[in-house]
Amino acid sequence: MARFILAGMLVIALIAGAALYYLQVYAFYDEVNAEVADVRLTSVSSGQAESVSVAAYQAVDADSSPIRYRACFTMPLSQAMLTETYVVYDAPEPRVAPGWFDCFDAAQIGEDLQTQAIAFLGVENIHYGIDRIVAVYPDGRAFAWHQINECGAVVFDGDPVPAHCPPVPESQN
């Protein structure tokens, strides 16, 4: 009898583990339609996010979390032109994408940001406390992800909003 109980517990644990894995890696992600791709970079002169031309756009996102967005695409603009026109992002930290979204390699992008890729502020506070970051390589390859900004880190930890941060929207209180 003890063997049946133990076997039943193992089967339940395996099913629960498989379900948890599926939910984390596949269930909540949706592919973003390339037809509605709106890649934007924040202008140095105006401080506003401006749409930029991209090609070969692939992206995934999820409603379950504002930091699940990942995108891969190409840009016709040179890094020199981009650095003169758009805000460079000082502390980029690419987020790991699900393994099946194989165009986005966060570890490689992170390494390349030290040597060849340049990160730009896409959209500040695309969701409260979350910035969209765009990394661009010299050959035009580009990657985007969402990253928690300084204001978000403070507020999400439950601390009061610093004076230099925008007020927290009512829906997030």
PyRosetta script that sets phi, psi and omega in degrees:
from pyrosetta import init, pose_from_sequence

init()
pose = pose_from_sequence("MARFILAGMLVIALIAGAALYYLQVYAFYDEVNAEVADVRLTSVSSGQAESVSVAAYQAVDADSSPIRYRACFTMPLSQAMLTETYVVYDAPEPRVAPGWFDCFDAAQIGEDLQTQAIAFLGVENIHYGIDRIVAVYPDGRAFAWHQINECGAVVFDGDPVPAHCPPVPESQN")
pose.set_psi(1, -40.5)
pose.set_omega(1, -179.9)
pose.set_phi(2, -61.8)
pose.set_psi(2, -35.2)
pose.set_omega(2, 178.9)
pose.set_phi(3, -64.4)
pose.set_psi(3, -40.4)
pose.set_omega(3, 179.4)
pose.set_phi(4, -65.9)
pose.set_psi(4, -40.1)
pose.set_omega(4, 178.4)
pose.set_phi(5, -65.6)
pose.set_psi(5, -45.9)
pose.set_omega(5, 179.2)
pose.set_phi(6, -62.9)
pose.set_psi(6, -44.6)
pose.set_omega(6, 178.4)
pose.set_phi(7, -62.2)
pose.set_psi(7, -41.8)
pose.set_omega(7, 177.7)
pose.set_phi(8, -62.2)
pose.set_psi(8, -42.0)
pose.set_omega(8, 178.4)
pose.set_phi(9, -64.5)
pose.set_psi(9, -40.3)
pose.set_omega(9, 178.9)
pose.set_phi(10, -65.3)
pose.set_psi(10, -41.8)
pose.set_omega(10, 178.6)
pose.set_phi(11, -63.2)
pose.set_psi(11, -44.5)
pose.set_omega(11, 178.6)
pose.set_phi(12, -62.9)
pose.set_psi(12, -42.3)
pose.set_omega(12, 178.6)
pose.set_phi(13, -63.7)
pose.set_psi(13, -41.2)
pose.set_omega(13, 178.1)
pose.set_phi(14, -64.9)
pose.set_psi(14, -42.9)
pose.set_omega(14, 178.4)
pose.set_phi(15, -63.8)
pose.set_psi(15, -44.6)
pose.set_omega(15, 179.4)
pose.set_phi(16, -63.9)
pose.set_psi(16, -41.7)
pose.set_omega(16, 178.4)
pose.set_phi(17, -63.3)
pose.set_psi(17, -44.2)
pose.set_omega(17, 178.8)
pose.set_phi(18, -64.0)
pose.set_psi(18, -41.3)
pose.set_omega(18, 179.1)
pose.set_phi(19, -64.8)
pose.set_psi(19, -43.1)
pose.set_omega(19, 179.2)
pose.set_phi(20, -62.4)
pose.set_psi(20, -43.9)
pose.set_omega(20, 177.9)
pose.set_phi(21, -59.9)
pose.set_psi(21, -48.8)
pose.set_omega(21, -179.9)
pose.set_phi(22, -59.0)
pose.set_psi(22, -44.6)
pose.set_omega(22, -179.1)
pose.set_phi(23, -63.7)
pose.set_psi(23, -39.2)
pose.set_omega(23, -179.0)
pose.set_phi(24, -73.9)
pose.set_psi(24, -36.6)
pose.set_omega(24, -170.8)
pose.set_phi(25, -97.7)
pose.set_psi(25, -32.6)
pose.set_omega(25, -173.1)
pose.set_phi(26, -121.6)
pose.set_psi(26, -43.4)
pose.set_omega(26, -163.2)
pose.set_phi(27, -60.7)
pose.set_psi(27, -40.5)
pose.set_omega(27, -171.3)
pose.set_phi(28, -94.1)
pose.set_psi(28, -10.9)
pose.set_omega(28, -179.2)
pose.set_phi(29, -81.9)
pose.set_psi(29, 140.3)
pose.set_omega(29, 173.9)
pose.set_phi(30, -127.3)
pose.set_psi(30, 143.8)
pose.set_omega(30, 173.9)
pose.set_phi(31, -73.9)
pose.set_psi(31, 138.3)
pose.set_omega(31, 177.9)
pose.set_phi(32, -86.4)
pose.set_psi(32, 130.6)
pose.set_omega(32, -179.2)
pose.set_phi(33, -65.5)
pose.set_psi(33, 123.3)
pose.set_omega(33, -179.3)
pose.set_phi(34, -61.6)
pose.set_psi(34, -24.1)
pose.set_omega(34, 179.4)
pose.set_phi(35, -65.0)
pose.set_psi(35, -27.7)
pose.set_omega(35, -177.9)
pose.set_phi(36, -106.2)
pose.set_psi(36, 13.4)
pose.set_omega(36, -179.8)
pose.set_phi(37, -60.8)
pose.set_psi(37, 126.9)
pose.set_omega(37, 177.9)
pose.set_phi(38, -131.4)
pose.set_psi(38, 85.3)
pose.set_omega(38, 178.4)
pose.set_phi(39, -85.6)
pose.set_psi(39, 126.9)
pose.set_omega(39, -178.1)
pose.set_phi(40, -128.0)
pose.set_psi(40, 149.7)
pose.set_omega(40, 174.7)
pose.set_phi(41, -127.5)
pose.set_psi(41, 146.8)
pose.set_omega(41, -178.1)
pose.set_phi(42, -84.4)
pose.set_psi(42, 124.0)
pose.set_omega(42, -177.8)
pose.set_phi(43, -71.0)
pose.set_psi(43, 138.6)
pose.set_omega(43, 175.8)
pose.set_phi(44, -65.9)
pose.set_psi(44, -41.1)
pose.set_omega(44, -174.2)
pose.set_phi(45, -76.2)
pose.set_psi(45, -42.4)
pose.set_omega(45, -175.5)
pose.set_phi(46, -98.7)
pose.set_psi(46, -21.6)
pose.set_omega(46, -175.4)
pose.set_phi(47, 76.0)
pose.set_psi(47, 4.8)
pose.set_omega(47, -179.6)
pose.set_phi(48, -101.4)
pose.set_psi(48, 148.4)
pose.set_omega(48, 176.8)
pose.set_phi(49, -77.4)
pose.set_psi(49, 129.2)
pose.set_omega(49, -178.5)
pose.set_phi(50, -118.9)
pose.set_psi(50, 140.0)
pose.set_omega(50, 177.4)
pose.set_phi(51, -66.3)
pose.set_psi(51, 140.5)
pose.set_omega(51, 176.3)
pose.set_phi(52, -124.4)
pose.set_psi(52, 153.6)
pose.set_omega(52, -179.1)
pose.set_phi(53, -76.0)
pose.set_psi(53, 134.1)
pose.set_omega(53, 177.3)
pose.set_phi(54, -138.3)
pose.set_psi(54, 162.6)
pose.set_omega(54, 176.1)
pose.set_phi(55, -136.9)
pose.set_psi(55, 166.1)
pose.set_omega(55, 177.4)
pose.set_phi(56, 52.1)
pose.set_psi(56, 42.2)
pose.set_omega(56, -176.4)
pose.set_phi(57, -75.0)
pose.set_psi(57, 128.2)
pose.set_omega(57, 172.2)
pose.set_phi(58, -134.4)
pose.set_psi(58, 135.4)
pose.set_omega(58, -179.9)
pose.set_phi(59, -153.7)
pose.set_psi(59, 155.5)
pose.set_omega(59, 171.9)
pose.set_phi(60, -129.1)
pose.set_psi(60, 152.2)
pose.set_omega(60, 178.8)
pose.set_phi(61, -153.5)
pose.set_psi(61, 169.3)
pose.set_omega(61, 179.2)
pose.set_phi(62, -148.7)
pose.set_psi(62, 142.4)
pose.set_omega(62, 176.0)
pose.set_phi(63, -75.4)
pose.set_psi(63, -17.2)
pose.set_omega(63, -175.3)
pose.set_phi(64, -73.1)
pose.set_psi(64, -17.7)
pose.set_omega(64, -179.5)
pose.set_phi(65, -157.7)
pose.set_psi(65, 139.0)
pose.set_omega(65, 179.9)
pose.set_phi(66, -74.7)
pose.set_psi(66, -8.9)
pose.set_omega(66, -179.0)
pose.set_phi(67, -105.1)
pose.set_psi(67, 17.3)
pose.set_omega(67, 179.4)
pose.set_phi(68, -90.8)
pose.set_psi(68, -2.1)
pose.set_omega(68, -179.3)
pose.set_phi(69, -70.0)
pose.set_psi(69, 132.1)
pose.set_omega(69, 172.6)
pose.set_phi(70, -141.4)
pose.set_psi(70, 141.8)
pose.set_omega(70, 179.1)
pose.set_phi(71, -145.0)
pose.set_psi(71, 150.2)
pose.set_omega(71, 175.6)
pose.set_phi(72, -130.5)
pose.set_psi(72, 137.1)
pose.set_omega(72, -179.6)
pose.set_phi(73, -166.8)
pose.set_psi(73, -179.7)
pose.set_omega(73, 174.3)
pose.set_phi(74, -122.4)
pose.set_psi(74, 153.0)
pose.set_omega(74, -179.8)
pose.set_phi(75, -128.2)
pose.set_psi(75, 138.5)
pose.set_omega(75, 178.9)
pose.set_phi(76, -81.0)
pose.set_psi(76, -8.4)
pose.set_omega(76, -175.1)
pose.set_phi(77, -85.2)
pose.set_psi(77, 140.2)
pose.set_omega(77, 179.8)
pose.set_phi(78, -76.3)
pose.set_psi(78, 156.9)
pose.set_omega(78, 177.0)
pose.set_phi(79, -61.7)
pose.set_psi(79, -37.4)
pose.set_omega(79, 179.9)
pose.set_phi(80, -60.9)
pose.set_psi(80, -45.5)
pose.set_omega(80, 179.1)
pose.set_phi(81, -65.8)
pose.set_psi(81, -41.6)
pose.set_omega(81, -179.4)
pose.set_phi(82, -62.9)
pose.set_psi(82, -43.5)
pose.set_omega(82, -177.9)
pose.set_phi(83, -67.6)
pose.set_psi(83, -26.1)
pose.set_omega(83, 176.9)
pose.set_phi(84, -80.2)
pose.set_psi(84, -23.6)
pose.set_omega(84, -171.4)
pose.set_phi(85, -105.4)
pose.set_psi(85, -32.1)
pose.set_omega(85, -171.5)
pose.set_phi(86, -122.2)
pose.set_psi(86, 157.0)
pose.set_omega(86, -176.4)
pose.set_phi(87, -72.0)
pose.set_psi(87, 123.4)
pose.set_omega(87, 175.8)
pose.set_phi(88, -78.9)
pose.set_psi(88, 137.0)
pose.set_omega(88, -178.6)
pose.set_phi(89, -95.4)
pose.set_psi(89, 126.0)
pose.set_omega(89, -170.9)
pose.set_phi(90, -79.4)
pose.set_psi(90, -29.4)
pose.set_omega(90, -173.5)
pose.set_phi(91, -129.7)
pose.set_psi(91, 61.6)
pose.set_omega(91, -178.9)
pose.set_phi(92, -73.1)
pose.set_psi(92, 140.0)
pose.set_omega(92, 177.4)
pose.set_phi(93, -137.1)
pose.set_psi(93, 89.6)
pose.set_omega(93, -179.1)
pose.set_phi(94, -56.6)
pose.set_psi(94, 138.4)
pose.set_omega(94, 179.7)
pose.set_phi(95, -94.3)
pose.set_psi(95, 141.8)
pose.set_omega(95, -179.6)
pose.set_phi(96, -64.9)
pose.set_psi(96, 134.2)
pose.set_omega(96, 177.9)
pose.set_phi(97, -95.4)
pose.set_psi(97, 161.9)
pose.set_omega(97, 174.8)
pose.set_phi(98, -59.7)
pose.set_psi(98, 145.7)
pose.set_omega(98, -176.0)
pose.set_phi(99, -55.9)
pose.set_psi(99, -31.2)
pose.set_omega(99, -178.8)
pose.set_phi(100, -74.7)
pose.set_psi(100, -15.9)
pose.set_omega(100, 176.3)
pose.set_phi(101, -92.7)
pose.set_psi(101, 76.3)
pose.set_omega(101, -165.5)
pose.set_phi(102, -79.1)
pose.set_psi(102, -4.0)
pose.set_omega(102, 176.6)
pose.set_phi(103, -78.2)
pose.set_psi(103, -15.1)
pose.set_omega(103, -175.2)
pose.set_phi(104, -110.6)
pose.set_psi(104, 108.7)
pose.set_omega(104, 179.2)
pose.set_phi(105, -114.2)
pose.set_psi(105, 94.9)
pose.set_omega(105, -174.4)
pose.set_phi(106, -58.3)
pose.set_psi(106, -40.7)
pose.set_omega(106, -179.2)
pose.set_phi(107, -62.9)
pose.set_psi(107, -45.3)
pose.set_omega(107, -180.0)
pose.set_phi(108, -66.7)
pose.set_psi(108, -42.3)
pose.set_omega(108, 178.6)
pose.set_phi(109, -61.5)
pose.set_psi(109, -43.3)
pose.set_omega(109, 178.5)
pose.set_phi(110, -59.4)
pose.set_psi(110, -43.7)
pose.set_omega(110, 177.2)
pose.set_phi(111, -63.8)
pose.set_psi(111, -45.0)
pose.set_omega(111, -176.8)
pose.set_phi(112, -67.4)
pose.set_psi(112, -25.4)
pose.set_omega(112, 176.6)
pose.set_phi(113, -66.6)
pose.set_psi(113, -18.7)
pose.set_omega(113, 177.0)
pose.set_phi(114, -81.1)
pose.set_psi(114, -21.8)
pose.set_omega(114, -172.2)
pose.set_phi(115, -124.7)
pose.set_psi(115, -45.7)
pose.set_omega(115, -171.0)
pose.set_phi(116, -129.5)
pose.set_psi(116, -34.4)
pose.set_omega(116, -179.9)
pose.set_phi(117, -82.3)
pose.set_psi(117, 153.1)
pose.set_omega(117, 177.0)
pose.set_phi(118, -124.4)
pose.set_psi(118, 135.0)
pose.set_omega(118, 179.7)
pose.set_phi(119, -97.0)
pose.set_psi(119, 139.5)
pose.set_omega(119, 178.5)
pose.set_phi(120, -124.4)
pose.set_psi(120, 152.0)
pose.set_omega(120, 173.3)
pose.set_phi(121, -76.4)
pose.set_psi(121, 114.9)
pose.set_omega(121, 176.8)
pose.set_phi(122, -75.6)
pose.set_psi(122, -72.5)
pose.set_omega(122, 179.2)
pose.set_phi(123, -136.9)
pose.set_psi(123, 121.7)
pose.set_omega(123, 176.5)
pose.set_phi(124, -76.7)
pose.set_psi(124, 135.6)
pose.set_omega(124, 178.7)
pose.set_phi(125, 54.2)
pose.set_psi(125, 49.6)
pose.set_omega(125, 175.7)
pose.set_phi(126, -60.5)
pose.set_psi(126, -33.7)
pose.set_omega(126, 162.8)
pose.set_phi(127, -128.7)
pose.set_psi(127, 154.7)
pose.set_omega(127, -176.3)
pose.set_phi(128, -54.5)
pose.set_psi(128, 126.8)
pose.set_omega(128, 177.2)
pose.set_phi(129, 78.6)
pose.set_psi(129, 6.6)
pose.set_omega(129, -177.1)
pose.set_phi(130, -126.6)
pose.set_psi(130, 126.0)
pose.set_omega(130, 176.3)
pose.set_phi(131, -105.7)
pose.set_psi(131, 148.0)
pose.set_omega(131, 170.9)
pose.set_phi(132, -94.8)
pose.set_psi(132, 126.5)
pose.set_omega(132, -179.1)
pose.set_phi(133, -110.3)
pose.set_psi(133, 141.9)
pose.set_omega(133, 178.2)
pose.set_phi(134, -126.6)
pose.set_psi(134, 120.8)
pose.set_omega(134, 176.6)
pose.set_phi(135, -102.3)
pose.set_psi(135, 133.1)
pose.set_omega(135, -176.8)
pose.set_phi(136, -124.5)
pose.set_psi(136, 133.5)
pose.set_omega(136, 178.1)
pose.set_phi(137, -94.3)
pose.set_psi(137, 160.8)
pose.set_omega(137, 178.4)
pose.set_phi(138, -58.8)
pose.set_psi(138, -30.1)
pose.set_omega(138, -178.2)
pose.set_phi(139, -85.7)
pose.set_psi(139, 4.0)
pose.set_omega(139, 177.0)
pose.set_phi(140, 97.2)
pose.set_psi(140, -10.8)
pose.set_omega(140, 174.9)
pose.set_phi(141, -64.1)
pose.set_psi(141, 144.4)
pose.set_omega(141, -178.4)
pose.set_phi(142, -145.9)
pose.set_psi(142, 152.3)
pose.set_omega(142, -177.8)
pose.set_phi(143, -139.8)
pose.set_psi(143, 146.4)
pose.set_omega(143, 179.8)
pose.set_phi(144, -134.1)
pose.set_psi(144, 150.7)
pose.set_omega(144, 177.2)
pose.set_phi(145, -156.7)
pose.set_psi(145, 167.1)
pose.set_omega(145, 175.4)
pose.set_phi(146, -99.9)
pose.set_psi(146, 143.0)
pose.set_omega(146, -177.3)
pose.set_phi(147, -140.0)
pose.set_psi(147, 139.0)
pose.set_omega(147, 177.7)
pose.set_phi(148, -68.3)
pose.set_psi(148, 129.8)
pose.set_omega(148, 178.3)
pose.set_phi(149, -92.9)
pose.set_psi(149, -179.9)
pose.set_omega(149, -176.3)
pose.set_phi(150, -58.2)
pose.set_psi(150, -43.3)
pose.set_omega(150, -179.1)
pose.set_phi(151, -66.6)
pose.set_psi(151, -42.6)
pose.set_omega(151, 178.9)
pose.set_phi(152, -62.7)
pose.set_psi(152, -42.2)
pose.set_omega(152, -179.1)
pose.set_phi(153, -59.7)
pose.set_psi(153, -41.1)
pose.set_omega(153, -179.5)
pose.set_phi(154, -68.6)
pose.set_psi(154, -50.0)
pose.set_omega(154, -175.8)
pose.set_phi(155, -67.2)
pose.set_psi(155, -41.4)
pose.set_omega(155, -179.1)
pose.set_phi(156, -66.7)
pose.set_psi(156, -23.0)
pose.set_omega(156, 174.9)
pose.set_phi(157, -80.1)
pose.set_psi(157, -5.4)
pose.set_omega(157, 177.7)
pose.set_phi(158, 92.1)
pose.set_psi(158, 8.2)
pose.set_omega(158, 180.0)
pose.set_phi(159, -87.0)
pose.set_psi(159, 161.9)
pose.set_omega(159, 178.9)
pose.set_phi(160, -63.8)
pose.set_psi(160, 152.6)
pose.set_omega(160, 179.5)
pose.set_phi(161, -68.8)
pose.set_psi(161, 125.0)
pose.set_omega(161, 176.0)
pose.set_phi(162, -63.5)
pose.set_psi(162, 156.1)
pose.set_omega(162, -175.5)
pose.set_phi(163, -60.5)
pose.set_psi(163, -32.9)
pose.set_omega(163, -176.6)
pose.set_phi(164, -83.0)
pose.set_psi(164, -1.8)
pose.set_omega(164, -179.0)
pose.set_phi(165, -95.6)
pose.set_psi(165, 152.4)
pose.set_omega(165, 175.1)
pose.set_phi(166, -67.6)
pose.set_psi(166, 156.1)
pose.set_omega(166, 178.5)
pose.set_phi(167, -65.7)
pose.set_psi(167, 149.2)
pose.set_omega(167, 178.9)
pose.set_phi(168, -71.8)
pose.set_psi(168, 130.2)
pose.set_omega(168, 177.2)
pose.set_phi(169, -59.6)
pose.set_psi(169, 150.0)
pose.set_omega(169, -179.6)
pose.set_phi(170, -55.1)
pose.set_psi(170, -36.0)
pose.set_omega(170, -177.1)
pose.set_phi(171, -67.3)
pose.set_psi(171, -13.9)
pose.set_omega(171, -179.4)
pose.set_phi(172, -107.1)
pose.set_psi(172, 3.0)
pose.set_omega(172, 178.3)
pose.set_phi(173, -78.8)
pose.dump_pdb("model.pdb")
